[in-house]
Amino acid sequence: MKYFIIDGNNLIGKIPSIKNLQRNNRQASREKLAFLLGRYFSTGRNMVSLHFDGHVNDEIKVMGIKIKYSGSKTADDKIKNEIERSKNPKNIIVVTSDNNVAQFARVCSCEVIKSENFSKQLFTHRHSDDEQSRIEEIDNSEEFKKLFGAK
């Protein structure tokens, strides 16, 4: 099982629609990201912690994702601390484009995915799931079978 540690504010900055939302409503942008990640990780095969700077405004609850706030520290410090406390950092995937955090994670034997690359995966994954469900619908369609002589 892989453990994803996600730099939330950093990832928000790489998703234009959420980045624009953050300018006007920080809480809404955090919620949107959390729910997007909830859908992405809905299989439950991975553990996920999502880190934000600052304090909790309204608690966000998303199944399968631990949302952590840095309080008076920085999210970067909290992420590094979580990596240090890990029993097996080789199972950790850190999602960030912050060079300092990425370098620290690599030194600790974690895998690093840049936020801009991960944001693309978020939307590609969702699209492929939609596409796959449509293909399955067509494959099971009696009308499709009649049209193409499939039995």
Rosetta blueprint (number, residue, H / E / L):
1 M L
2 K L
3 Y E
4 F E
5 I E
6 I E
7 D E
8 G H
9 N H
10 N H
11 L H
12 I H
13 G L
14 K L
15 I L
16 P H
17 S H
18 I H
19 K H
20 N H
21 L H
22 Q H
23 R H
24 N H
25 N L
26 R H
27 Q H
28 A H
29 S H
30 R H
31 E H
32 K H
33 L H
34 A H
35 F H
36 L H
37 L H
38 G H
39 R H
40 Y H
41 F L
42 S L
43 T L
44 G L
45 R L
46 N L
47 M E
48 V E
49 S E
50 L E
51 H E
52 F E
53 D L
54 G L
55 H L
56 V L
57 N L
58 D L
59 E L
60 I L
61 K L
62 V E
63 M L
64 G L
65 I E
66 K E
67 I E
68 K E
69 Y E
70 S L
71 G L
72 S L
73 K L
74 T L
75 A H
76 D H
77 D H
78 K H
79 I H
80 K H
81 N H
82 E H
83 I H
84 E H
85 R H
86 S L
87 K L
88 N L
89 P H
90 K H
91 N H
92 I E
93 I E
94 V E
95 V E
96 T L
97 S L
98 D L
99 N H
100 N H
101 V H
102 A H
103 Q H
104 F H
105 A H
106 R H
107 V H
108 C L
109 S L
110 C L
111 E E
112 V E
113 I E
114 K L
115 S H
116 E H
117 N H
118 F H
119 S H
120 K H
121 Q H
122 L H
123 F H
124 T H
125 H H
126 R H
127 H H
128 S H
129 D H
130 D H
131 E H
132 Q H
133 S H
134 R H
135 I H
136 E H
137 E H
138 I H
139 D H
140 N L
141 S L
142 E H
143 E H
144 F H
145 K H
146 K H
147 L H
148 F H
149 G L
150 A L
151 K L
